[in-house]
Every structure is written in structure tokens, then in C-alpha cells.
Amino acid sequence: MMEVKALEKPDERRDFPRGHLEAVHMTGLDFAVATFEPGWRWSESLASLAGTPTCQIHHNGYVVQGRMHITMDEGGEGELGPGDVFVVSPGHDAWVVGDEQCVVYDFAGAMAKDYAKAQ
């Protein structure tokens, strides 16, 4: 089996305050490209849609452009930038740092399936 899709023709696009997500759905993989505009913050842009105070999605990702700060519910925090590969567990808030949009590739699948969808 071989399956190929182009990101230029995503299966789905979800718009949310100060950003959007484009996803391709394949056998065994849901892949998302998320674009977050300056001023985006999860707790302000998506918490009401998700129905939780912090993001409860597991992320495996790669930062293509821009910077993002992440704080974990248990107190840890860090900043991601271009070229960073990351794993972030459920239970976090995040926001764009600076005046440049942040573009993230997410390989976990949960982002493409459930992120920015009403629960």
C-alpha cells in the first residue's frame, strides 16, 4: 500500500481565532499544519471551543517558522522555535511569541482529528 497526498490540497481546514489548521487524513496518519498569528494564545482562542482550561491534546511536532511559548499544568515551561522537534503532553497552554506567525507541523494525529473542534 502506498498513499500520497499534497499539503497544497488538504482534506480539511479549520479556522479559529487568530489561526487555522490544515489537515490531511491518511491510513495510519493524520497530519496537520497549524498556523498561529501573533497574539494567538490557546487559553484565549480555543479554551471555550474545547471546553477545557488548557489544551488536552498530545503533540508530536516540528516548528517551521516563528516562536511559541508553552507552560505545562504541572509548572514546567519552555519556548520553541524554527527547527525544533517537540513532544508536548496534554495539559498545557501556549502562545505565539513576537510579531511573526508560528507555523507548526503536527505528526501525532490527535491534532488533526480533534484540535479546534467543539467537544
C-alpha positions as CSV (number, residue, x, y, z in Angstrom):
1,M,0.0,0.0,0.0
2,M,1.2,3.5,-0.8
3,E,-0.8,6.6,-0.1
4,V,0.3,10.2,-1.0
5,K,-1.5,13.5,-0.5
6,A,-0.3,17.1,-1.1
7,L,-0.4,19.7,1.6
8,E,-1.5,22.2,-1.0
9,K,-4.8,20.3,-1.2
10,P,-5.7,19.5,2.4
11,D,-8.7,17.3,3.2
12,E,-9.8,19.8,5.8
13,R,-9.3,23.3,7.0
14,R,-10.4,24.6,10.4
15,D,-10.3,28.3,11.2
16,F,-10.2,29.5,14.7
17,P,-9.4,32.9,16.3
18,R,-6.0,34.1,15.2
19,G,-5.1,31.0,13.3
20,H,-6.1,27.9,11.2
21,L,-5.2,24.3,10.8
22,E,-5.0,22.3,7.5
23,A,-5.0,18.5,7.7
24,V,-4.6,15.5,5.5
25,H,-6.1,12.2,6.7
26,M,-4.4,9.0,5.6
27,T,-4.3,5.4,6.6
28,G,-2.5,5.4,9.9
29,L,-1.6,9.1,9.9
30,D,-3.4,12.4,10.4
31,F,-1.0,15.2,9.6
32,A,-1.7,18.9,10.4
33,V,-0.1,22.2,9.5
34,A,-1.2,24.8,12.1
35,T,-0.6,28.5,11.6
36,F,-0.9,30.7,14.6
37,E,-0.9,34.5,14.2
38,P,0.7,37.0,16.6
39,G,-1.5,37.4,19.6
40,W,-2.8,33.8,19.5
41,R,-3.0,32.1,22.9
42,W,-4.6,28.7,23.4
43,S,-6.4,29.7,26.6
44,E,-7.9,32.7,24.9
45,S,-8.5,31.4,21.4
46,L,-9.5,27.8,21.9
47,A,-10.4,27.0,25.5
48,S,-14.1,27.9,25.1
49,L,-14.3,25.7,22.0
50,A,-12.5,22.8,23.6
51,G,-14.4,23.1,26.9
52,T,-11.2,22.8,29.0
53,P,-9.0,25.4,30.6
54,T,-5.8,24.1,29.0
55,C,-5.0,22.0,25.8
56,Q,-5.6,18.3,26.4
57,I,-4.1,17.2,23.0
58,H,-0.8,15.3,22.8
59,H,1.5,16.9,20.2
60,N,4.5,15.5,18.3
61,G,5.7,18.3,16.1
62,Y,8.2,20.4,14.3
63,V,8.3,24.2,14.3
64,V,8.7,25.6,10.7
65,Q,8.5,29.3,11.5
66,G,8.1,31.7,14.4
67,R,8.2,31.1,18.2
68,M,5.8,29.6,20.7
69,H,6.0,29.6,24.5
70,I,4.4,26.6,26.3
71,T,3.5,26.3,30.0
72,M,2.6,22.9,31.4
73,D,-0.2,22.5,34.0
74,E,2.3,20.9,36.4
75,G,4.6,24.0,36.1
76,G,7.2,23.3,33.5
77,E,7.7,25.7,30.6
78,G,9.8,26.3,27.5
79,E,10.0,28.1,24.2
80,L,10.0,26.5,20.7
81,G,11.5,28.0,17.6
82,P,12.3,27.1,14.0
83,G,13.9,23.7,13.6
84,D,12.7,22.4,17.0
85,V,11.2,19.0,17.1
86,F,9.0,18.6,20.2
87,V,6.7,16.3,22.2
88,V,4.2,18.0,24.5
89,S,1.8,16.1,26.8
90,P,-1.8,17.0,27.4
91,G,-2.3,19.7,30.0
92,H,-0.7,22.9,28.6
93,D,-1.2,26.5,27.5
94,A,0.7,28.0,24.6
95,W,1.1,31.4,22.9
96,V,2.9,33.0,20.0
97,V,5.9,35.0,21.0
98,G,6.7,38.1,19.0
99,D,5.3,39.6,15.8
100,E,5.8,36.7,13.4
101,Q,3.3,33.9,12.8
102,C,4.2,30.5,14.1
103,V,3.8,27.5,11.7
104,V,3.9,24.0,13.2
105,Y,3.7,20.6,11.7
106,D,2.0,18.1,13.9
107,F,2.5,14.4,13.4
108,A,0.6,13.0,16.4
109,G,-2.7,12.7,14.6
110,A,-4.7,13.9,17.6
111,M,-4.3,17.5,16.5
112,A,-5.6,16.8,13.0
113,K,-8.5,14.8,14.4
114,D,-9.6,16.8,17.4
115,Y,-7.9,20.2,17.6
116,A,-10.1,23.3,17.3
117,K,-13.3,21.2,17.2
118,A,-16.1,21.7,19.6
119,Q,-16.2,18.9,22.2
